[in-house]
Amino acid sequence: MNKNNYWMGIILILLGLYLLMDRVLHFEILDMGTIIFLGIGLFFEVRYFKSKSGNENLVIGGLFLTMGVLRLLSDFPILWSLGLSSIRDIPLGISVGLFQLYIFSNKDSRVLIGALALMIFSIFPLLKFYFTWISSEFLFPILLIVFGVLFLINALRKDS
C-alpha cells in the first residue's frame, strides 16, 4: 500500500468530518491550539502502536489527546460551563496516558493506582463545581477508602 495514499485518505476523511460537524453543529473547531494538541497526541499514539515500544509515548500521547479533546468539548455551549482550563486538566491527561499504559502494556497495578489517583485529583474540582455539598474535608477519607479497597483487592488476587 502506498503511504502517500494512506495519509491522503486520512486527511480527506478528517477534513470531511470537520466540514460536516461545522455544517451540522454550527461550531468551529478549526482552532490552531486544538489542532496542534490533537496532532501531537495522535503522533505519539501512532508512534507507540507502530513500534510497540517506548511506553512514554502513550503517556505523552494521552496527555495531548486529552487536552485536544477537552478544547473541542469546550466549544459546546453546555460543556463550556465546566470551566475547562488547560492547567487544571493536565493531571487528567496524564492519568489517561497512564491508563492507556496499563491497558496496552504489562498490567502493572501501580500504574493503575497512579492513573486513578490523578483522575480523582483532576475530576474533583469539576464535581465540586456541580455538587456544592462536596467538601474538601471529605476528600482525604474517601481517597483512603478507595486506596484501601484497591490494596485489599490486589492482596486477595495475589493470594488466590
matplotlib code that plots the C-alpha trace (Angstrom):
import matplotlib.pyplot as plt

x = [0.0, 1.3, 1.9, 1.0, -2.4, -2.9, -2.2, -4.1, -7.1, -6.9, -6.5, -9.5, -11.7, -10.7, -11.4, -14.8, -15.7, -14.7, -16.8, -19.7, -19.5, -19.2, -22.4, -24.5, -23.4, -22.6, -19.4, -15.9, -13.2, -10.6, -8.7, -4.9, -4.4, -6.8, -5.4, -1.8, -2.8, -4.7, -1.9, 0.9, -1.3, -2.0, 1.6, 2.8, -0.1, 0.7, 4.4, 3.7, 1.3, 3.7, 6.7, 5.0, 7.9, 8.5, 5.8, 6.4, 4.8, 1.4, 1.6, 2.6, 0.0, -2.7, -1.9, -2.0, -5.1, -7.0, -6.1, -7.2, -10.5, -11.2, -10.6, -13.0, -15.6, -15.3, -16.8, -20.2, -22.3, -23.4, -19.9, -18.5, -19.8, -17.4, -14.7, -12.1, -8.7, -5.5, -3.6, -6.1, -6.7, -3.0, -3.3, -6.4, -4.4, -1.5, -4.0, -5.5, -2.0, -1.2, -4.5, -3.5, -0.1, -1.9, -4.2, -1.6, 1.5, 2.4, -0.7, 1.2, -1.2, 0.9, 0.4, -3.4, -3.4, -1.4, -3.8, -6.9, -5.3, -4.6, -8.0, -9.7, -7.5, -8.4, -12.1, -12.7, -12.9, -15.5, -17.6, -17.2, -18.5, -21.6, -22.3, -21.7, -22.3, -19.0, -16.4, -12.6, -12.7, -14.4, -11.8, -9.0, -11.2, -12.8, -9.3, -8.2, -11.2, -10.7, -7.0, -7.7, -10.2, -7.7, -4.9, -7.3, -8.4, -4.8, -3.8, -6.7, -5.9, -2.3, -3.4, -5.7]
y = [0.0, 3.4, 5.5, 8.8, 7.4, 6.2, 9.6, 11.4, 9.3, 10.0, 13.7, 13.8, 11.9, 14.2, 17.3, 15.9, 15.2, 18.7, 20.2, 18.0, 18.9, 22.6, 22.4, 20.4, 21.6, 25.1, 25.5, 26.0, 23.5, 24.8, 26.4, 26.0, 25.1, 22.3, 21.0, 21.2, 19.3, 16.6, 16.3, 15.9, 13.4, 11.3, 11.4, 9.9, 7.3, 6.2, 6.1, 3.7, 1.4, 1.2, 0.1, -1.3, 0.2, 3.4, 3.4, 7.2, 7.7, 6.5, 8.9, 11.9, 11.0, 10.6, 13.9, 15.8, 13.9, 14.7, 18.3, 18.5, 16.7, 19.0, 22.0, 20.5, 19.9, 23.4, 24.6, 23.1, 25.7, 23.0, 21.9, 25.5, 26.0, 23.3, 25.9, 23.7, 25.2, 23.8, 23.9, 22.0, 19.4, 18.3, 15.7, 14.3, 14.0, 12.3, 9.9, 9.0, 8.3, 6.1, 4.3, 3.6, 2.4, 0.0, -1.4, -1.8, -2.6, -5.1, -4.5, -3.1, -2.3, 0.6, 2.3, 1.8, 3.2, 6.3, 6.8, 6.6, 8.9, 11.5, 11.1, 11.7, 14.6, 16.3, 15.4, 16.6, 20.4, 19.7, 17.6, 20.4, 22.9, 20.9, 19.4, 22.2, 19.9, 18.1, 19.5, 19.2, 17.6, 14.5, 14.0, 12.5, 9.9, 8.9, 8.5, 6.4, 4.1, 3.8, 3.1, 0.6, -1.3, -1.3, -2.7, -5.3, -6.5, -6.6, -8.6, -11.0, -11.6, -12.5, -15.0, -16.9]
z = [0.0, -0.9, 2.2, 0.5, -0.5, 3.1, 4.6, 1.9, 2.7, 6.4, 5.8, 3.4, 5.9, 8.8, 6.6, 5.6, 9.2, 10.2, 7.4, 8.3, 12.0, 11.1, 8.9, 11.3, 14.8, 13.8, 15.8, 14.7, 15.8, 13.5, 16.3, 15.9, 19.5, 19.3, 16.1, 17.5, 20.6, 18.7, 16.1, 18.7, 20.6, 17.5, 16.5, 19.8, 19.8, 16.3, 17.2, 20.1, 18.2, 15.2, 17.3, 20.4, 22.4, 24.2, 26.9, 27.4, 24.0, 25.4, 28.4, 26.3, 23.6, 26.2, 27.7, 24.4, 23.1, 26.3, 26.1, 22.5, 23.2, 26.1, 24.0, 21.4, 24.1, 25.4, 22.1, 23.0, 25.0, 27.5, 28.3, 28.2, 31.7, 33.0, 33.1, 31.4, 31.8, 30.4, 33.7, 35.8, 33.1, 32.8, 35.5, 33.8, 30.5, 32.4, 34.0, 30.6, 29.3, 32.4, 32.0, 28.3, 29.6, 32.0, 29.3, 26.5, 28.5, 31.3, 33.5, 36.5, 39.3, 40.5, 37.2, 37.5, 41.1, 39.9, 37.0, 39.3, 41.8, 39.2, 37.7, 41.1, 41.7, 38.4, 38.4, 42.0, 41.1, 38.5, 40.9, 43.5, 40.9, 40.2, 43.6, 46.1, 49.1, 48.4, 50.8, 50.8, 54.2, 52.7, 50.0, 52.1, 53.9, 50.6, 49.0, 51.9, 51.5, 47.7, 48.0, 50.9, 48.7, 45.8, 48.0, 49.5, 46.1, 44.9, 48.0, 47.7, 44.0, 44.8, 47.5, 45.2]

ax = plt.figure().add_subplot(projection="3d")
ax.plot(x, y, z, "-o")
ax.set_aspect("equal")
plt.show()
